[in-house]
Amino acid sequence: MELKQEKRAQERTNITHLRLKATLAIILEKETIGDTVILKDFSNSGVCVYFRLEVPQNTPVRISLMDLGYHPLEGKIVWCQSTEGDLHAPPGHAFRLGLEFSQGNDTNTLAVIEHLRKLTTQV
């Protein structure tokens, strides 16, 4: 059930080397699964994270960047791929998930993206 990522509408910034952690809540019909994830990259419309489980497309999610003090961002899974062959994948994280933010250009989302951009220029 691996979903392929389509051609990206927005350029992504790779942040794997920063090993930024976030808390991801996968909102399923009968339960919510929460786990710590590592961010791979980001754009204005979403993020890619490493995760331990395969997650179906259009599954609602909530992601909170740890220790940044922003409100959680809501969105959905737009693709899911195996990390096989990905040398940057953390142990135990068998999948990469593409998350699309649902808030669009709200103040909180823009603040999180700007914060991530600043982190990439500090390294």
N, C-alpha and C positions, 0 to 999 in steps of 0.2 A: 504494500500500500504506500510505497514511497512516492511522494508528490514532488515533481520537479519544479524548481524555481524558474519562473518565466524571465524574459529579458527585463532587467531592472529599469524602472522609470526614472529613478533618482540615483545619483552616484553615492556609493557607500564608502565610509571611512573605516578601515580595518583597525580594531583596537585589541586584537587578541593578545598582543605583547603586554598590555596593561593588566591583564588578568582581573578585570573588574567583575565583581560579583553582584548579583541581583537575586531577589526572591521572586520566583515565578509561581503563580497560582493558575493551574489548568482547571477550568470550570466545566465539569462534566455534568451529565443529566442527574446523577444520584449522589455525586460527591465532588469535592474539590481536592485536587492533589497539589501540594505545595512542595517546593524544593529550591535549593540554591543552584543557580546557573552561572555560567561564565559568558560574558558578552563577547561575540566574535567581531561584529561590525555594526554600524548604524547609519541611518540616513534621516532626512526630515520626516519620512513616513513610517519608519519602523526600525527594528533591530533584528539581528540574527544572534541566537544564543545556542550554546551546547546544552543538551538535555539527555537524560538517561533513558527516556521512553519515547516510542513513536507516538505521535499525536495527530489525529485526523484534521484535515483542512476545515476551516471555519469554526474550529473550537474556540470559544471565548477564553481569554486569558487576562490576567492582571499582573503587571510587572512593577516591582519596586526596586529601584537602585539603592543598594545598601549604603548607609552612612552619608547620603547626600541631602536628606531632609526634604525631599520633594514628595508630593502625593503620588500614589501608585498610578501608572498609566494603564488604561484599558485598551484592549484590541482583540485581534483574532489571529489564529494560525493561518498563514497563506501558503506555506509549503513546509515539507519535512523531508530531510535527506539523511542517509547514513553518513557517519563520519569515517567510514572505511577509507584509508589512504590519506586522511587529514592529519598531518604531523602535529598540528597545534591542538587537536582535540584532547581535553583532559581525560585521564583514565576514568572509565565507568560512564562516560557520556557518549552513547552510541549514535546520537542523532543531532543534527543541526535543525533548528526550527526558525522559520521566517515569521516574524510577528509584525503585523500592520497595526499602527495606532488608530484608534477610533475617534480620538479627540480632535484630530486634524491640527489646526494651528492655535489651539488654546494656549493660554499663558504658561501653564504648568509644563505642557509638552515642549514648547519652545525653550523654556528655561532648562529643562533636562538636556535637550539637544545642544544648546549653547554650552552647558557645563561639560558635556562630553567632548565638544570641539576644543575647548580650552585645555582639557587634559591631554589631548593629542599633541598640542603645540608645546606643552611643557616638557615633553620627553625628548 
